[in-house]
Amino acid sequence: MAKADLITIDGKVSDLAGGGIYLVNLENGLPVKARLCGKMKKFKIRVLVGDRVTVSVSPYDPTHGLITHRFKN
């Protein structure tokens, strides 16, 4: 799927699951399981519980996503 086809939504990390999966509550109230994108892994950007993030979600499966940006406090 092309990067332009993904829907980006802001949310807040609520919990950490095993295997590098984060549980994110989006602004619209939906919970999403998300992983870090490759650039965030490459540059070792840490994401903790309580951080505001941007999640890219596929329109075909809105329950999974990629964390693409972490906002500074």
Legacy VTK file of the C-alpha trace (Angstrom):
# vtk DataFile Version 3.0
C-alpha trace
ASCII
DATASET POLYDATA
POINTS 73 float
0.000 0.000 0.000
1.347 3.436 -0.890
2.205 5.877 1.867
-0.220 8.433 0.401
-3.143 6.008 0.852
-2.770 5.831 4.641
-4.962 7.876 6.985
-3.041 9.816 9.663
-4.691 10.356 13.043
-3.250 11.735 16.290
-3.563 9.781 19.507
-2.031 8.985 22.876
-0.122 5.830 23.851
-2.099 4.086 26.590
-0.252 0.788 27.077
2.685 -1.303 25.894
2.069 -4.829 24.653
4.769 -7.412 24.022
6.742 -7.611 20.810
7.024 -3.879 20.157
3.290 -3.279 19.892
1.778 -0.139 21.422
-1.888 0.358 22.300
-2.922 3.836 21.152
-6.190 5.638 21.878
-6.987 7.882 18.913
-8.659 11.296 19.101
-11.915 9.790 17.845
-11.933 7.316 20.760
-10.958 4.152 18.896
-8.194 1.899 20.263
-5.499 0.826 17.776
-2.574 -1.593 17.971
0.435 0.130 16.431
4.107 -0.539 15.733
6.973 1.889 15.174
7.791 2.774 11.578
11.232 1.960 10.187
12.647 5.494 10.445
11.781 5.672 14.144
13.536 2.343 14.732
16.556 3.455 12.683
17.067 6.671 14.666
16.167 4.957 17.994
13.267 7.261 18.862
11.724 6.086 22.136
7.973 6.090 22.686
6.596 5.793 26.217
3.150 5.524 27.763
1.490 8.943 27.741
3.263 10.274 24.621
1.220 11.977 21.893
1.853 10.304 18.531
0.659 10.308 14.942
-0.590 6.950 13.707
-0.977 5.995 10.030
-3.915 3.625 9.612
-4.954 1.627 6.562
-8.511 2.296 5.345
-8.953 -1.471 4.887
-8.045 -2.470 8.466
-8.462 0.417 10.937
-7.453 -1.679 13.974
-3.721 -1.758 13.115
-1.338 1.081 12.347
2.170 2.516 12.233
3.459 5.181 14.616
5.073 7.733 12.292
5.681 10.732 14.578
6.151 11.453 18.285
5.289 14.952 19.486
7.607 16.812 21.848
6.169 17.899 25.185
LINES 1 74
73 0 1 2 3 4 5 6 7 8 9 10 11 12 13 14 15 16 17 18 19 20 21 22 23 24 25 26 27 28 29 30 31 32 33 34 35 36 37 38 39 40 41 42 43 44 45 46 47 48 49 50 51 52 53 54 55 56 57 58 59 60 61 62 63 64 65 66 67 68 69 70 71 72
